[in-house]
Amino acid sequence: MSDKQMPKYMQLKQEILTWLDSGRMKPNERMPTEHEIAALFQISRQTVRQTLGELEKEGRLYRLQGKGTFVSQPKTRPFQETQTIGMITTYISDYIFPHIVRGTEGALRSRGYSLTLSSTDNDKNKERENLESLLAQPVRGLIIEPTKSAQGNPNLDLYLSLQVHDIPFIMINERYPELHCPCLKVDDESGGYAAAKHLIDLGHRNIAGFFKTDDLQGANRLKGFIRALREHQLPLQQYTVTHYTTETKSTVPYDAALSMLRQQERPTAFVCYNDELAVRLLEAARQTGLSVPDDLSVTGFDDSWLSTATEVKLTTLTHPKTDMGVRAAELLLDLIQGRVEDAAKDIVYAPELIIRDSTRSLL
C-alpha cells in the first residue's frame, strides 16, 4: 500500500487481491477481521469495511453471519472456454497414431469440443511435463496413452492430482495397473498367441519372437506367443525370444535377426511385436540372402499402412486405430457428463489375423 495517489480502499483492495491470486489465502479460508486488517495497514475500519464489501460483491469473498468473511472458490471459466480435451500419446505423427488422433478429433468436434495434443516420445520425464502443462489449463478431461507402462509409474502423484481436481481421464492401448480409470485396448495376449499358432498350424517348429517389453502391450504379446509354443510342446530355444526397449529398437532386434538367420539351425519364422519391426526384419532376411516367405515366414501386428507398403505384404493382426480414437472420445464425454456408471469399465478389442504374403506352409 504505497501508491499515495490511489484511494486507500483501492490500495487495500489490490493488496487483498494479491493475497487471493498468489494463493496466500486459500478458498474457504477465513479472512482476518476488520480490526486486524485496520491495525495491519494503519487505516480505519470503515475503509476496510468498504474494501471487503466490494470484494464480496465481486464474488471474491463471502460472509457468514456470526462467523466472519471467507475466501470464495475461484470462478470457473465460462463453459464455452473449457470445451477442450487434452490428449497425450507416446507419438502423434508416426505409425498408427495419426489414425487414433483423427478418430478422437472428429468425434470431439462433432460434439462441440476441441483437442489439445501432446506426445511423450515414450519418455517418462516428458509425460510428467505434459501432465503438468495440461493440469495448468482449463481442460475438461484427458485421453492418455501411458509411457513405458511396463516400467512403473513415477508420475502417479500427477494422476492422483487429476482425480483430486475431478478431471476425468481414460487410457488407450494400456493402463497403469494402480489407476482406476477406463481403458481401451487390444487383447494383446490373444494376438501374440494367434500369430504363433498360425505359424505352428503351417508346420513351423523353429519360431523366433521379437517383443518390445518396456510397455505392457509387448509384454502381453510375448506372453501369448510363449503360451502358444508351450501348448503345442515346441521347445524354447536360446534364440526363441528377443526383447528390446524404445531406446534399442533400431539395433537389438535387427542384429539378433541377422545373427540367427546366419546359423545353420536357423528359425523358419519370425513373430514381430509390430508391423514396423516386421518390415525392418524383412531387410535382415534380404541381407542374409533369404526370401520371404519361401525361406522365412514373418508376422506383424497392428495392420498399419506399413503392412502393405512393401513388396511382401505382411500377415498381421488388426488394431482398431480410428475406432479406438472415436470410442475413447465418446467414453470420456460420457464420463464428463455423468453418463457412465462403472468408471473402470474397459473396452477390449479382439485382434483378427489377416493372412497375406509373408507366411507360407511347410506342410
N, C-alpha and C positions, 0 to 999 in steps of 0.2 A: 504494500500500500504506500507507494512513494510518489505517484503522479498527483501533484497538488492541483493541477488544472481540472482533474476529474472529480465529480462529487464523491463524497466519502462512501455513500451507499453503493456506488458503481465500483469503486476500488475494492470494497469488501466483496461485492458480487464476483468480480474477476478472481479474487483470491480463493473464494469457496469453490468456484468452478474448476480452478486448478486442482484443488483437493479431490474433487469428484472425478475429473478426467484422468488424473495421474494414478488413480487407484488408492490414494492415501485414505480416502473414505470409501468403504465398500457398500454395495447395495444392501439396504435394510439395516445399516449401522446407524446408531443413534448419534445425532449431531450434538456438539457442545451446546450448553444452554445459552440463552441470550446474554445472561450475566457473564458467563465465561468468555464468550466471544467479545463482548464490550470491553472486558478487562484486558484481554489479549491484545486488542488493537487500539486501546485507549480512545474509544468512541462511545457515543451514547447508545443506550439500549433501544431508543426509538429508531436510530439508524440501522441497528442490527435487525430489528423487527421488520423494517421496510424491505431490507435485502432478502430476508428469509421468506417474506410474503411473495416477493416477485419470483423467487426460485420455486416456490410452491405452485404458483400459477403456471409456470412454465413446465411443470411436471418433473423437475429435478429433485424436489424434496416432497415429503408428505408428513402431515401432522396427525398424531394420535392423541385424542383428548385425554389429558391427565398423564400422558407418558412422555411427550416431547415430540421433537421433529426428527425425521429419519430420511436417509438417502433412498431415492427411488431406484427401482431397477432401470437400467438403460432402455430407452425406447428401441424397439426393433425397427429396422429399416422398412419402408413401405414394401408390401408384399411383391409389387412389381419388380423391385430392385433385388430380390432374393430368389428369383426363379432360375437359379444356377445350380447345376450339379457338377461336382468335381469327379474326375476320373484319373486314376493312377494305374499305369500298366508298366511292365518291365520295358517294353519297347512300343513305339507308336507307328513308325513308318515301315517296319520290316515284317517280312514273313506273313503270318495270318492276322496280325494286329490291325492293319487298316480295315479289314472286313468287320472285325469286332467293333472298332470305333465308329465306323459308318452306321452299323446297325443301331448302336446306342444313340448316336447323334440324331438319326432320323426319327427314332421313337420319341426322344425327348422333345424335338422340335414340334412334332405333331401334337404335343400336349402343352405347348407354350413354355418350354424350358430351354435353356441354353447349356452348353457343355464347356467346362474348362479342363483342358488336357495337360497331363504332365507324365513324364516317364522317369524310371529309376535306373535304366541301363543295367538292371539286375544288381544294383549296388545298395546295400542297406543304409549307408550314410545318405545317399540321395533320396531313399524312401523317407527318411526322417525329415530331410529338408522339405520335401513335397508335402508331407503331412503338416508340418509347422506352417508352411505357406497357406495351405488350404484352411487350416484352423483359424487363421487371421482374416479370412474372407467370409462374407455372408453366404456361404453355400448351404443349400437345403439338405444335401445328402452326398454320399460318396460311393463310387464304384471302384474297387481296388483289386488289383492282382498282386498277391503277396510276393515279396522279393526273396529269392532263395528260401523258399518255405520249409525246406528240409533242414535248415541250419538255424533254427530257433528264431525268436522274435525280440531283438534288443529294443525295438520301438514300442513295446507293449504299453508303456506309460502314455504314449500319444493315442493309441487305440482306446485305452481306458478313458482318456480325456474326451474323445469323441462321444463316448457313452455318457460321461458326466454332463456334457453340454447338450445331450439329447440330439445329436446329429446322427441320423440313421446311416448305416453303411452296409454294403453287401460285398462279397468277394467273388471273383471269377477265376476259373481254372483250378484253384485250390484255396484252402483256408488255413490260417494258423490254428493249430488244434485247440489252443486255450481260449479262443474267441467264440462268442455266442452270436453268430450272425448268419444270415442265409448265404449259400454258396451255389454257384452254377458251375458245373464241371463235367468233364468226360469221365466215364468209368475207365480210367487208365489201366487198371489191373486187367480188366477183361480184354482191353485192346492188346496189351502185351501178350496175353495168353492166346488170343486169336491169331496174331501174327505168327507165333511159334507153331501153333497147331496146324495152320495152313501149310507151313513148310514140312512139318512132320508127315502130314497126310500126303504130301507129294513125294515122300520117300527119303527126305533129307534126315541124316543122323548126326552129322558134324555141323552144328549150327552155332554161330557166334553172335552174341548180343552186345550192342553198344548203347549205353544209357547215361544220360546227364543226371547226376544224382544229388545236386545241390538244391533241386526242387522236388516236391512230393510227386509231381507228375512222373518224373523219371524214375523215382524210387518205386512207384506203384507199377509202372510199365515193366520194370525189371522183375518185380515180384510175380507178375503174371507170366512173364517169359520163363522164369525158373519153375513155376508151378506146372507149366505145360511139359517141360522136359522131364520133371520128376514123375508126373502122371504116366508118361509114356516110357519110363525107365531108360531114358537116354543118359549116358554118362556126362558128368560135368567135368570138362577138360580144363587145363590151366588157362587156356585162351578163351574159354566159353563166354566170360563176361569182361568187357572193358568199360570201366566207369570213368567219367570225366566231369569237369565243372565248367562254369561260364568262362573262367579265365583260360582253361586249357582246351576248349572245344575245337580250336583251329589246328591243334597239333596232335594231342594224345590219341584220339580215335583213328586219325589218318595214318599215323606212324605205326600204331598197333595193327591196323589192317594190312599195310604193306608187309610188315614182318610175318604175319601168319599166312598171308597168301603166297609167300615165297617158300614156305615149308612144304616138304613132300606130303605130309599128312595134314593138308590144309582143310579149312571149313569149306563146305559146299553152299553155305547160305549165311546171310547176314540179316539180323533183325536190328533195325536202327531206331533210335529214340524219336527221330522225326524225319520229315522229307528233306530238310536242309542238310542233315548229316548223310542221308542216303545218297543224295546227289554227289556229295563230296567223296563218298566211298566208291561210287561208280568210277571216278577218276583213278582211285587206287587200283581198282581192277584193271583198268586200261594200262596203267603204268607197269603192271606185272604181266601183261600180255594175255589177260583173261577176258573172256567175253561174258556179258550179262544178257540173257540168262543161261547161255549154253554151258558156261563153266561155273558160274556163281549166280545164285538167286539172291535178290535183295528186296527187303520190305521197308517202307517208310511209315510215317504216322502223320496225320492232320489233313490229308488230301488238299494240300496247298497248291498254289499255282505252279510251284516247282515240280510237282509230281508229273506234270505233262509238258514241262518246258524243255526236257532233254530228249535226245533221240530215243532212249529207252524209257518208256512210260512206266511209272512206278506202281507196283502193288502197294496199297497203303490203307490206313484206317481213317475214317471220317472224323472231322471235328466240326461242331455246329457253326462256328465263326459268327456270321451275321445274325443268325437266330439267337445265339448266346447274347450278343450285344443288345438286341431288341428286348429279349425277355429280362435281361438284367435291368434295363431302364424301367420297364413296366413293373417289375417287382419292387424296385426301390421307390417308385412313385406311390405304389400301393402302401408301402411301409410309411411313407411320409404322410399319407392321407388316412392312415389308420385302418386300412382295409385288409391287413394280414394278421391273422390270429397267432400263428406259430412263427415267431421271428427267426427261428433257426431252421426252418424247412429248406431243404436243399432241392435243387433241380439237377438231376444226374442224367447225362446223355449216354446212351449205349452206342459205342462206335461200331460202324459197319465196315466190313472188309471189302475193299474194291480191288478186284484182281485185274492186273494189267500185264504188261510185257516183261516185267523184271523178275518173274518167278516161273519156274517150269518143273515138271515132274521128272523124277529119277526112276520111276517105276516102269 
